[in-house]
Amino acid sequence: MMTNEEIRAERAKRTGRARDIADAMGISEAELVAAEVGRGVVPIHAHPDTLIPALEPLGLCMALTRNQACVIEKDGKYADFHPGDHASMTLDAGIDLRMFPKHWVHGFAIEEETKSGLRRSVQVFDAAGDAIHKAYLRESANLDAWAKLKADIALGDTPDRLTVAERTPPEGAKIVPEKRDILLKEWKRLTDTHQFVRLCAKLKMNRLGAYRLAGAPFVEPKSPGSVDALFEGLRDSGIAVMIFVGNRGCIEIHTGPLETIKPMGPWQNVLDPGFNLHLRRDLIKEVWAVEKPTKNGPVLSVETFDADGTLIFQIFGVSKPGADTRAPFAEVVAAMLEEEHA
């Protein structure tokens, strides 16, 4: 195991994103950060019940959540927090999160010099040291609240070297072929989209396994390349959608239109004021259009998965009263299909 001094010396030789540097060094990102404790890095309590209320007084922040293939960045405030044993939420118009506290294990308040000046952030990692969520202070943030956060929720004495657990391997698709008839029968009876995960669990399957097994009329596969057509169609339509991007510990949600689409190499980027999305198109291996019945009518989504069967993102039409975009969203998805089959 590398010492903190060795980690710092090796990092000094490298440039790039912390995640990529850590991977190249054969350590977790959390270990890379923890090696700087006492040098602008303060270990803090990571549990959302403690951390999120301490973030709210900061004011405007940029919230970042990512998985292997997609990064979402939203400006807003950590407001309207709702704690929960299994899941917590923030419901700010900008920062809309679903948090799963058992994965919020290692937390740090970080000050680091960059080309544009001092950058302040709070970063949370899971037991294996992989990033769960990051909050970056904007220029208008309350620095008195920042000093208070570091003082109030600091951990105090911590081990000299951070110890992380082994990564949990990806689950992949879980399929029980003999239960297809039950799956379809129960699928027809859904009255809320949240019931679907419970249905999968009851049948000893998961989301991707159910999609692969179900087929028509509820599920239709699409090519990975169709995602570009989807993004472009949403941009051209101007309709608001809900985009969910997350990992096992946090899901971040954008509600609104996609205005500026800029591909760059393997990346597809959405670069809008207060909202950025960065998607590795080459890591998308499965795309599904999925329809679920609800008491308020059918809900259509487009969902993407990587080679390990891990969910990358989901996109839905908005179903809020007075702002229902489900019908025009379905039209964009249908057009995407027509273009794919042309």
Secondary structure, 3 states (H helix, E strand, C coil): CCCHHHHHHHHCCCCCCHHHHHHHHCCCHHHHHHCCECCCEEEECCCHHHHHHHHHHHCCEEEEEECCCEEEEEEECCCCEECCCCCEEEECCCCEEEECHHHCCEEEEEEEEECCEEEEEEEEECCCCCEEEEEEECCCCCHHHHHHHHHHCECCCCCCCCCCCCCCCCCCCCCCHHHHHHHHHHHHCCCCCCHHHHHHHHCCCCHHHHHHHHCCCCEEEECCCHHHHHHHHHHHHCCCEEEEEECCCEEEEEEECCCCEEEECCEEEEEECCEEEEEEHHHCCEEEEEEECCCCCCEEEEEEECCCCCEEEEEEECEECCEECHHHHHHHHHHHHHHHHC
